[in-house]
């Protein structure tokens, strides 16, 4: 498989696409089967690209960094579970109750909220944090 960055000569947008081989790209282009996902034009050209060189040292460093990040996220998750009350899907509602002093709480809360709910809370001056939640069963 090979990935090419492509450019639409009609709308000037760049986009990436995967091909089985470089010959496959040429065959599809010649058959006019390549089109721009933005404007549907068939005036598509390959962009100049730098090769992606794989270095085992970089892979090992990235793997170690990934594992370190996952470990730190699991520590945060454990801390949150031990020190905050879980409110499930009612997070936005419960956060408002605490913020507007209608519900006294000795502990903070955590739960689920949509990005829209988090934005609404922020507009009301209610501070929240989004924490990536790592599944305990994942390595």
N, C-alpha and C positions, 0 to 999 in steps of 0.2 A: 504494500500500500504506500502511496505517496500523497502528501498534502501540498496543494498549490494555493498560494494567495493569488486571487484573480481580481481583475479590475474591469468594470463596465465602462466602455468608451462612451456610452450614451449618457448615463447619470453620474459617472465618475466615482461610484461607490466601490470600495474594496470588500471582498469576502473570501473566505476560505472554502475549499472543497477537496474531498478525498477521491483518489482514483486508484484503480488496481495497478496500473503502470503508467509511465509517461506516454507510451504508445496509445493507451486507452484514452488519455486526455486528447491527444491529437485526432484520434478516430472520432470522438464525440464532437469535437470542434468542427472538423471537416464535414460531419453529417448535420451540423447546425442543431445539435441536441443540447448544447450548453446555453443556459439563459440566466440573466441577472435575476436574483430573488427580489430585487427592489423594483425594477421597471420592466422586467421580462424581455429585455433586449437580448439579441444573440451576438452583439458586438463585444465579445469577451476576450481579454488578453491576460497572459500570465504576468505577474509582477516580479520584479527582481527580488530574490529571496536569499537569505544567508542559510547555509546548511546547519542542521542541528546535529552537533557532535555529542555523543554520549560518552561520559567519562565515569568510570566505575567509582572513582573517589567522590565525585559529586553525587552519585546515586546513594552511596553509603552515608554521606553527610546529610542529604535530604531525608533519607529514611530515619536517621538518628534524630534529626530535628523534628520530623513528624511524630515520632514516638515520644519525644520529650514534650511536645505540645499536647499530645493526647493525654499523657500522664498528668500534666498540669491542669488540663480541663477536668480530668477525673477528680483531682484534689479539690478544685473549685466546687464541683458538683457535690462532693461529700460534705464540704464546709456549708454549702447552702442548705442541703437537706438537714443537717444537724442544727442549724442556727436560725432558720426561717420557717414560717408556716406555709404549707402548700395549699393554694386556693384553687387549683385547677384552671378551668376555663373562665372563672370569675375574676381573673386578675385585675382587669380594668375597673370593674365595679368595686372590688375590695380596696384598690389603691385610692379611689376617689373617697370612699368612706373614711379611710385613715387620713387622707390629706385634708379633707374638710372637717376633721375632728369629730366625726359622728361615731367613730368607733375607736376606742382606745386600744392600742396594741403594744405589748411590750416587745414583741418580736417583729421583724420585717416579714415580708411575704414574697413568695415566688409562685409562678404559675404560667399559664399560656395566654398570649395576647397576639392579635394580628398586628402587622406593621401599621395599619391604619389606626388601631386602638392606641398603640404606643405613640404615634404622632399626635393624636388628639390629647393624650395625657400630657405630652410635652407642651402643647399649646396652652394647656391649663396651668402650667407651672409645676406639674407633678413629675419629679425626676424618676426615671427608670433606667435599667441597664438590660441589654440583650446579651445573654450568655449562651454560647453554643453548647448544646446538651449532648454529651457523648454517651452512647449506649454502653451500659456496663458489660454486655456480653461481647463487645468488639474487643479485639486485641489492642 
